[in-house]
Amino acid sequence: MTPPIFNYDEVSDTLYISFSSGEQATGIELTPHILLRLNKQERNAIGMTFLEYSVLAQKTDMGPRSFPLTGLSELSEDLQDIVLDILQRPPVSDVLLLSSYTPSISETIPIMLLYA
């Protein structure tokens, strides 16, 4: 596996991470500020884009920020499964930590935090 390529655009405050360059990819909006590019057939991450990166990476008084994966609710169950599988494996798991928030016994909301 080749090491990821990180490109930060200071003007737009956007971090681009490429795990595999030159491949066709489908973009999935995980949150309004985080985009996952993936190859659905091979179930591989191609890259990620972080908009307003400095805000995403900013620590709070209680530690790292966590973000609900609001975009998952817009996906089919099959695509949700693919995305969750990709998020739990390297190279994505080297950048993000997937977890969950459980507001009730019957509800689980996937969340993640960014390793800044």
C-alpha positions in Angstrom: 0.0 0.0 0.0 1.4 3.4 -0.9 1.4 6.1 1.7 -1.4 8.7 1.6 -0.7 12.0 0.0 -1.9 15.0 2.1 -2.5 18.4 0.4 -3.7 21.4 2.4 -5.1 24.5 0.7 -4.7 27.3 3.3 -6.9 29.8 1.4 -10.0 27.5 1.4 -9.0 25.7 4.6 -9.4 22.4 2.9 -7.4 19.2 3.5 -7.3 16.7 0.7 -6.0 13.1 1.4 -5.4 10.8 -1.6 -5.0 7.1 -0.8 -5.0 6.0 -4.4 -4.6 8.4 -7.2 -6.0 8.1 -10.7 -8.9 5.8 -9.8 -12.6 6.5 -10.5 -14.4 7.2 -7.3 -17.9 7.9 -5.9 -18.2 10.8 -3.5 -20.1 10.2 -0.2 -20.9 13.2 2.1 -20.3 11.8 5.6 -21.0 15.2 7.1 -21.4 18.7 5.6 -17.6 19.1 6.0 -16.2 15.6 5.3 -16.4 13.8 1.9 -15.2 10.2 1.4 -14.3 9.1 -2.1 -14.5 5.4 -2.6 -14.5 2.5 -5.1 -17.8 0.8 -4.3 -17.0 -2.4 -6.3 -13.6 -2.9 -4.5 -14.8 -1.5 -1.2 -11.7 0.7 -1.0 -11.2 4.3 0.0 -9.7 6.5 -2.8 -9.5 9.7 -0.8 -11.1 12.2 1.6 -11.8 15.9 1.6 -12.1 17.9 4.8 -13.7 21.4 4.4 -13.0 24.0 7.1 -10.2 21.7 8.3 -8.9 24.0 11.0 -12.3 23.9 12.7 -12.6 20.1 12.4 -9.1 19.6 13.9 -9.6 22.2 16.7 -9.7 20.7 20.2 -12.4 21.5 22.6 -12.1 22.0 26.4 -13.1 18.3 26.7 -10.9 16.9 24.0 -11.2 16.2 20.3 -14.4 17.1 18.4 -16.7 14.3 17.3 -19.0 14.5 14.3 -22.2 12.6 13.7 -22.2 10.9 10.3 -25.4 12.6 9.1 -24.8 11.6 5.5 -25.2 7.9 6.2 -29.0 8.3 6.6 -29.2 9.4 2.9 -27.6 6.1 1.7 -29.1 2.7 0.9 -28.5 0.0 3.5 -26.0 -1.7 1.1 -24.0 1.5 0.6 -24.1 2.3 4.4 -22.6 -1.2 5.0 -19.8 -0.5 2.5 -19.0 2.9 3.9 -19.0 1.7 7.5 -16.7 -1.2 6.5 -14.3 1.3 4.7 -14.3 3.7 7.7 -13.2 0.9 10.1 -10.2 -0.2 8.0 -6.9 1.4 7.1 -6.1 3.7 5.5 -9.2 5.6 6.7 -9.0 4.3 10.2 -5.5 5.8 10.4 -7.1 9.3 9.9 -10.5 8.9 11.6 -11.8 7.0 14.6 -15.3 5.6 14.2 -17.4 5.3 17.2 -21.1 5.6 18.2 -23.4 7.7 20.4 -26.3 5.8 21.9 -29.0 8.2 23.1 -31.3 5.3 23.9 -31.3 1.6 24.0 -32.8 1.3 20.6 -30.9 4.1 18.8 -27.2 4.2 17.8 -25.8 7.2 15.9 -22.4 6.6 14.2 -19.9 9.4 15.0 -16.2 9.9 14.3 -13.3 12.0 15.3 -10.4 13.2 13.3 -6.9 12.4 14.3 -5.5 15.9 13.9 
